[in-house]
Amino acid sequence: MTYVDNGKAANIRPATLLLRVPISPVSRTLGRVIVITERCKECGLCINNCPNGVLEMSAYSNKSGYRYPKTKEGMEESCVNCSMCEWICPDFAIFTEEVKQ
């Protein structure tokens, strides 16, 4: 792709234009995932973008008939509070909070 910047053409990869979210793989911060079930529309973006694979689709549905994400069994302590699910959710249906150790 070519973009024009100050009258000069520049080749910039589209990936460099995306918002970068800093995720530290050595983070010791633990988090807890909170889902606002009635806002969820089962898009699956939070599940697909969780860096630790903490989330899975629930078997239960909200009032609109959409299944919502839940923390996988046994992975409750694996959330690193990166907030990727919160950033990616188009419906503001999920967020994380820090768990004090």
C-alpha positions as protocol buffer text, in pm:
chain_id: "A"
residue {
  index: 1
  type: MET
  ca { x: 0 y: 0 z: 0 }
}
residue {
  index: 2
  type: THR
  ca { x: 110 y: 350 z: -67 }
}
residue {
  index: 3
  type: TYR
  ca { x: 20 y: 641 z: 156 }
}
residue {
  index: 4
  type: VAL
  ca { x: 84 y: 1009 z: 100 }
}
residue {
  index: 5
  type: ASP
  ca { x: 251 y: 1197 z: 383 }
}
residue {
  index: 6
  type: ASN
  ca { x: 326 y: 1568 z: 339 }
}
residue {
  index: 7
  type: GLY
  ca { x: 312 y: 1530 z: -37 }
}
residue {
  index: 8
  type: LYS
  ca { x: 560 y: 1241 z: -42 }
}
residue {
  index: 9
  type: ALA
  ca { x: 456 y: 886 z: -125 }
}
residue {
  index: 10
  type: ALA
  ca { x: 559 y: 629 z: 133 }
}
residue {
  index: 11
  type: ASN
  ca { x: 525 y: 255 z: 143 }
}
residue {
  index: 12
  type: ILE
  ca { x: 391 y: 164 z: 483 }
}
residue {
  index: 13
  type: ARG
  ca { x: 271 y: -178 z: 579 }
}
residue {
  index: 14
  type: PRO
  ca { x: -87 y: -162 z: 713 }
}
residue {
  index: 15
  type: ALA
  ca { x: 14 y: -356 z: 1024 }
}
residue {
  index: 16
  type: THR
  ca { x: 229 y: -63 z: 1135 }
}
residue {
  index: 17
  type: LEU
  ca { x: -80 y: 156 z: 1144 }
}
residue {
  index: 18
  type: LEU
  ca { x: -267 y: -62 z: 1393 }
}
residue {
  index: 19
  type: LEU
  ca { x: -287 y: 21 z: 1760 }
}
residue {
  index: 20
  type: ARG
  ca { x: -23 y: -170 z: 1951 }
}
residue {
  index: 21
  type: VAL
  ca { x: -124 y: -304 z: 2292 }
}
residue {
  index: 22
  type: PRO
  ca { x: 175 y: -370 z: 2518 }
}
residue {
  index: 23
  type: ILE
  ca { x: 160 y: -722 z: 2659 }
}
residue {
  index: 24
  type: SER
  ca { x: 438 y: -836 z: 2883 }
}
residue {
  index: 25
  type: PRO
  ca { x: 485 y: -1213 z: 2866 }
}
residue {
  index: 26
  type: VAL
  ca { x: 664 y: -1204 z: 3201 }
}
residue {
  index: 27
  type: SER
  ca { x: 389 y: -1010 z: 3373 }
}
residue {
  index: 28
  type: ARG
  ca { x: 316 y: -1128 z: 3726 }
}
residue {
  index: 29
  type: THR
  ca { x: -13 y: -940 z: 3744 }
}
residue {
  index: 30
  type: LEU
  ca { x: -311 y: -1169 z: 3773 }
}
residue {
  index: 31
  type: GLY
  ca { x: -653 y: -1073 z: 3648 }
}
residue {
  index: 32
  type: ARG
  ca { x: -1013 y: -1180 z: 3663 }
}
residue {
  index: 33
  type: VAL
  ca { x: -1239 y: -1176 z: 3358 }
}
residue {
  index: 34
  type: ILE
  ca { x: -1583 y: -1025 z: 3404 }
}
residue {
  index: 35
  type: VAL
  ca { x: -1849 y: -1070 z: 3134 }
}
residue {
  index: 36
  type: ILE
  ca { x: -2163 y: -858 z: 3107 }
}
residue {
  index: 37
  type: THR
  ca { x: -2364 y: -1144 z: 2961 }
}
residue {
  index: 38
  type: GLU
  ca { x: -2659 y: -941 z: 2828 }
}
residue {
  index: 39
  type: ARG
  ca { x: -2431 y: -723 z: 2612 }
}
residue {
  index: 40
  type: CYS
  ca { x: -2253 y: -1016 z: 2445 }
}
residue {
  index: 41
  type: LYS
  ca { x: -2340 y: -1102 z: 2082 }
}
residue {
  index: 42
  type: GLU
  ca { x: -2124 y: -1417 z: 2050 }
}
residue {
  index: 43
  type: CYS
  ca { x: -1870 y: -1270 z: 1808 }
}
residue {
  index: 44
  type: GLY
  ca { x: -1584 y: -1473 z: 1961 }
}
residue {
  index: 45
  type: LEU
  ca { x: -1323 y: -1199 z: 1924 }
}
residue {
  index: 46
  type: CYS
  ca { x: -1230 y: -1214 z: 2292 }
}
residue {
  index: 47
  type: ILE
  ca { x: -1177 y: -1590 z: 2275 }
}
residue {
  index: 48
  type: ASN
  ca { x: -969 y: -1573 z: 1957 }
}
residue {
  index: 49
  type: ASN
  ca { x: -749 y: -1289 z: 2084 }
}
residue {
  index: 50
  type: CYS
  ca { x: -678 y: -1401 z: 2440 }
}
residue {
  index: 51
  type: PRO
  ca { x: -299 y: -1451 z: 2453 }
}
residue {
  index: 52
  type: ASN
  ca { x: -322 y: -1723 z: 2719 }
}
residue {
  index: 53
  type: GLY
  ca { x: -632 y: -1899 z: 2586 }
}
residue {
  index: 54
  type: VAL
  ca { x: -821 y: -1841 z: 2910 }
}
residue {
  index: 55
  type: LEU
  ca { x: -1167 y: -1801 z: 2753 }
}
residue {
  index: 56
  type: GLU
  ca { x: -1411 y: -2042 z: 2594 }
}
residue {
  index: 57
  type: MET
  ca { x: -1773 y: -2021 z: 2478 }
}
residue {
  index: 58
  type: SER
  ca { x: -2027 y: -2097 z: 2747 }
}
residue {
  index: 59
  type: ALA
  ca { x: -2304 y: -2351 z: 2697 }
}
residue {
  index: 60
  type: TYR
  ca { x: -2555 y: -2098 z: 2833 }
}
residue {
  index: 61
  type: SER
  ca { x: -2723 y: -1814 z: 2643 }
}
residue {
  index: 62
  type: ASN
  ca { x: -2828 y: -1462 z: 2734 }
}
residue {
  index: 63
  type: LYS
  ca { x: -3184 y: -1329 z: 2686 }
}
residue {
  index: 64
  type: SER
  ca { x: -3113 y: -1257 z: 2319 }
}
residue {
  index: 65
  type: GLY
  ca { x: -3004 y: -1615 z: 2253 }
}
residue {
  index: 66
  type: TYR
  ca { x: -2630 y: -1549 z: 2224 }
}
residue {
  index: 67
  type: ARG
  ca { x: -2378 y: -1765 z: 2404 }
}
residue {
  index: 68
  type: TYR
  ca { x: -2123 y: -1565 z: 2601 }
}
residue {
  index: 69
  type: PRO
  ca { x: -1759 y: -1637 z: 2694 }
}
residue {
  index: 70
  type: LYS
  ca { x: -1648 y: -1782 z: 3024 }
}
residue {
  index: 71
  type: THR
  ca { x: -1319 y: -1866 z: 3187 }
}
residue {
  index: 72
  type: LYS
  ca { x: -1204 y: -2221 z: 3112 }
}
residue {
  index: 73
  type: GLU
  ca { x: -1223 y: -2468 z: 3396 }
}
residue {
  index: 74
  type: GLY
  ca { x: -888 y: -2473 z: 3578 }
}
residue {
  index: 75
  type: MET
  ca { x: -759 y: -2157 z: 3403 }
}
residue {
  index: 76
  type: GLU
  ca { x: -895 y: -1905 z: 3655 }
}
residue {
  index: 77
  type: GLU
  ca { x: -539 y: -1817 z: 3764 }
}
residue {
  index: 78
  type: SER
  ca { x: -402 y: -1784 z: 3407 }
}
residue {
  index: 79
  type: CYS
  ca { x: -539 y: -1440 z: 3318 }
}
residue {
  index: 80
  type: VAL
  ca { x: -253 y: -1186 z: 3312 }
}
residue {
  index: 81
  type: ASN
  ca { x: -483 y: -881 z: 3306 }
}
residue {
  index: 82
  type: CYS
  ca { x: -365 y: -773 z: 2960 }
}
residue {
  index: 83
  type: SER
  ca { x: -715 y: -635 z: 2880 }
}
residue {
  index: 84
  type: MET
  ca { x: -698 y: -760 z: 2521 }
}
residue {
  index: 85
  type: CYS
  ca { x: -1053 y: -896 z: 2550 }
}
residue {
  index: 86
  type: GLU
  ca { x: -1171 y: -559 z: 2675 }
}
residue {
  index: 87
  type: TRP
  ca { x: -1001 y: -370 z: 2390 }
}
residue {
  index: 88
  type: ILE
  ca { x: -1129 y: -602 z: 2117 }
}
residue {
  index: 89
  type: CYS
  ca { x: -1494 y: -638 z: 2226 }
}
residue {
  index: 90
  type: PRO
  ca { x: -1720 y: -429 z: 1998 }
}
residue {
  index: 91
  type: ASP
  ca { x: -2005 y: -440 z: 2252 }
}
residue {
  index: 92
  type: PHE
  ca { x: -1812 y: -350 z: 2570 }
}
residue {
  index: 93
  type: ALA
  ca { x: -1934 y: -678 z: 2719 }
}
residue {
  index: 94
  type: ILE
  ca { x: -1612 y: -796 z: 2882 }
}
residue {
  index: 95
  type: PHE
  ca { x: -1339 y: -649 z: 3098 }
}
residue {
  index: 96
  type: THR
  ca { x: -1067 y: -756 z: 3336 }
}
residue {
  index: 97
  type: GLU
  ca { x: -974 y: -641 z: 3682 }
}
residue {
  index: 98
  type: GLU
  ca { x: -653 y: -688 z: 3869 }
}
residue {
  index: 99
  type: VAL
  ca { x: -647 y: -953 z: 4140 }
}
residue {
  index: 100
  type: LYS
  ca { x: -441 y: -852 z: 4442 }
}
residue {
  index: 101
  type: GLN
  ca { x: -203 y: -1124 z: 4554 }
}
